């Protein structure tokens, strides 16, 4: 069964990025090693602080759009509900 992920990653200064992927480990590796130029590479956004897994691509995309539409405060509340320390959930996945 195929899996899809919506995720929130951040920088040390807590700049947030919300994304969607079908391979979370690969995508996090790309962010951590700045393999894709753009917002996350520019702002050194590499720490995974939240992710959700589903088996339906359309619901994953809808959830990403929902979270992107939230205020910063609501996104922070989502992260802090499960990870108040903002630790990198992917620290062991591919290194910094």
C-alpha positions in Angstrom: 0.0 0.0 0.0 1.3 3.4 -1.0 1.9 6.0 1.8 1.8 9.7 1.7 3.0 12.3 4.2 2.3 15.9 5.1 5.1 17.3 7.2 6.3 20.4 8.9 10.0 21.2 9.0 11.7 24.1 10.6 15.0 26.0 11.0 16.8 26.8 14.3 15.0 30.1 14.2 11.7 28.3 13.8 10.8 29.4 10.2 8.2 26.8 9.2 7.7 24.9 6.0 4.7 22.6 5.2 5.2 20.0 2.5 3.8 16.8 1.1 5.6 13.7 -0.2 5.3 10.0 -0.9 8.8 9.2 0.5 9.4 11.1 3.7 12.9 9.8 4.3 14.1 10.8 0.8 12.4 14.2 1.0 13.9 14.9 4.4 17.3 13.9 3.1 16.9 16.4 0.2 16.0 19.1 2.7 18.9 18.3 5.1 21.5 18.3 2.3 20.0 21.2 0.4 19.6 19.2 -2.8 16.7 21.2 -4.0 17.2 25.0 -4.3 14.5 27.2 -2.9 12.9 28.3 0.4 14.1 25.5 2.6 17.7 25.6 1.4 17.8 29.4 1.6 16.5 29.5 5.2 18.3 26.3 6.4 15.0 24.5 7.1 16.1 20.9 8.0 14.4 19.8 11.3 11.2 17.6 11.0 8.9 18.6 13.9 5.6 17.0 12.7 4.4 14.6 10.1 1.2 12.7 9.4 0.9 9.5 7.3 -2.0 8.5 5.1 -2.8 6.1 2.3 -4.8 8.5 0.2 -3.0 11.1 -1.9 -6.0 13.4 -2.2 -6.6 13.6 1.5 -2.9 14.2 2.1 -2.9 17.1 -0.4 -6.1 18.5 1.2 -4.5 18.3 4.7 -1.4 20.1 3.4 -3.5 22.9 2.0 -5.5 23.0 5.3 -2.3 23.4 7.4 -0.8 25.9 5.0 -3.9 28.0 5.5 -3.6 28.1 9.2 -2.0 31.0 11.2 1.5 30.5 12.4 0.2 30.2 16.0 -2.0 27.3 15.0 0.8 25.5 13.3 3.0 26.0 16.3 0.3 24.6 18.5 0.1 21.5 16.3 3.8 20.9 16.7 3.9 21.6 20.4 1.0 19.3 21.1 3.2 16.3 20.4 6.8 17.8 20.4 7.0 20.7 22.8 10.8 20.6 22.6 10.8 20.9 18.8 13.3 18.0 18.5 14.1 16.8 15.0 12.0 13.7 14.4 14.4 12.7 11.6 17.7 13.2 13.4 18.7 9.7 12.7 17.5 9.5 9.1 20.3 10.9 7.1 22.3 13.3 9.1 22.7 17.0 9.0 
